[in-house]
Amino acid sequence: MTTAKRDTYTPETLLSVAVQVFIERGYDGTSMEHLSKAAGISKSSIYHHVTGKEELLRRAVSRALDELFGILDEEHARVGTAAERLEYVVRRMVEVLMAELPYVTLLLRVRGNTGTERWALERRREFDHRVAALLKDAAAEGDVRADVEVRLATRLVFGMINSIVEWYRPEGPDGRSDASGASGVSGAGEREVVDAVARLVFGGLRKAS
């Protein structure tokens, strides 16, 4: 991992570095010493801004959750048929996942071993239930097929979207993959991924005419 320069250190830098360390080592396997070395600052400097690693975890997962829940407050998620709103939400979920990739990745990997993790899991379930309610409404309106149980369909949709964190790597301005060295799938851009997910999800969900 690249160590942050001391002269460019900010609380945002610390959070970004902490997220990467949590992802690489696992939250339980990360110590304040690990965070200190990765950020290139002393542990006392970290404690000047946060009470410990759990506060960093809460800030990180809160960022992902705030972005996801923010989708549900957007106009196109509130206006129109249930199927239209559902498709908008699915598209925006993919966009948020790619825009906030490290933070959403961390959110998807929490296991419930701490109070913050349990809180994050409960918030994730709440978000899932609200999207499932949209799918149920779309089925009731006759716009999506009703022969697949709503909870199963919701899990399959989330499974497809959440799997993106395992393979998607954003391209840099030169068209190459990011500094991690991992390449994206055939150089797929964000819009291509969003459109592909929408086609696959709603090609299967929409009721045959």
N, C-alpha and C positions, 0 to 999 in steps of 0.2 A: 504494500500500500504506500502511496506517496504521502510523505509527511508534510503537514501544513507548515508554511513559513511563519515564524513568530511575528514578523512585522506585518503580516496580513491577517493575523488572527482576529476573528470576530465571533460573537456568540453563534451566528449562523454557520460559520466555518466549523465550529465545534460540533454543532448538531449534524451537519453533513458528514463529518468524519465519524462521529459516533454511530450514525446509521450504517455506514459501510462496515465498521468493526462489528457491530451487532449482527449484521448479515453474514459476515465471513466467519466469525467465531461462535455465533449464537449468543443470545443475551446472557444466559447463565454462565457461559464460558468467558465472558468479558469482564475484566477487572478495571478499576480506575487507573491502574498502571498501564494497561493496554491502551486506554483512551488517551492518557497523557503522552505516551510515546507516539501514537498515531497523529495526534494533534500538534505535537512539537511544543507543548507547553507543560508547565508544572501542574501537579495535582492541585496545589493551592490556588492556581489560576482558574482551574475548572470549578472548584468549590466557591470561588468568588461569584460565579454566575448561577450555579445550580447546586442543589443539595446532594446530588449524587447521580448515579447512572439511571436510576428509575425515573427521575425527573426528565432526563434526556429521552428516555423511552417514551414517556407520556407525551412530551412535546412532539416527538416524531410521529407517533401513531395518531395523535390529534390532528396533525397536519393532513394526513391521508384521509381520516374520517371527515374532517371539515369539508374537504374538497368533494368527497362522495355525497355527503348529505346536502351540500350546496346544490348539487344537480337537481335534487327533488324540489328545490324552491325556484328553479328557473322557469320562465313562462311556458316554454314548450313541454315541460314536464307536468304542467298543471292544466293546460288548455288543449282541448281536442278529444278525440275518442281515446279509449284506454289503449288500443293497439298503437295509435300514433304516439301517445305519451310513452308507452313502453319502448318503442323503437328508439325514440329520442334518448331515453334514459340509458339504454344499452349502448348506443353510440357514444354518449358522453362518458359512460363508465370506462370504455376503452380509451378514450382520449385522456381522461384523468389518470388512468393507470400508466399510460406511456409518459405523460408529462411529469408525474410524481413517482416514477418507477422505483427508486430506492425506498421511498417512504411506504408505498403500497406493498412492496415486497416484504418489508419488515412487518407491516400489519398482518399480512397473510401467514406469517411464520410465528406469531406469538402463540404460546401454548397454555396460558392460564396459570402459570406458577407464581405470579405475584398479583397484588391488588390491581396494578395498572394493566396487566395482561388480561385479567378477568374482566375489567371494565371495558377494554378494547374488544374482547370477544362478544360481550353483551351488546355493544354498539354495532358491531358487525351483524349480529343476528337481527337487530332492529332494522338495519338497512335492508337486509335480505328479505325480511317479512314485508317491508313496504314495496319492494319490487315484486314480490310474489303476489301481493294484493293487486297490483296493476295487471299482472298476467291473469289472475282469476277474473278480474273485471272484463278483460278483453275476451276471455272465453265466454263469459256470460252474455256479452254483446254479440257473440257469434263471429267475431273477426279472427280468432285463432282457434285451432282445433281443440276439442274438449275430450279427445280420447286418450290424452296423456295426463296423468295426475299432476296437479299444479305444483306440488312440492318437488316431485321428481323433475319436472320440466325446469323449475327454477334452479335446482341443483346442477342440472346439465348445462344450463346457460351460464351460471356462475363458474362452473368447472372450465368451460371453454375460455371465458374471459380471464379468469385467474391464472390459467396456464401460460398466459402471455409473459408473465414475469420470469418464467423459466428459460425463454428463448429469445425474447425481443431485446435487441441492443440498438439504441438510437444511433443514427449516423451523424458524424460530425459535418462541419461546413464543407469539407472536401469530399463528402460522399462516402467516406470510409467509416468503419465501425468505431465505437468509442475507445477510450484509452485502455479499457480492460483487455482489448485484443480479441474479444469474442465478436463474431460477426452476426449480423441479423439474418433472417431467413430470406435468401435471395435478394438481399438489399432492400427488403420491403420498407416503404415509407409509412408514416403514421396514417395518412388518408387511406392508403391501400389496405392496411390492417383493419381500420375501422369499417370500411366498406365490405371487406371479406367476412368479418364477424357478423355484420348485419345481414348479409345475404344468406349465410349459413344458418343463422338463428331463425330468421323469419321465413326463409324458404321451407324450413321444417315445421314452424309453428303456425303459419297462416293456414286458415281453413281452405281446402280446395274448393274452387268455384264450380 
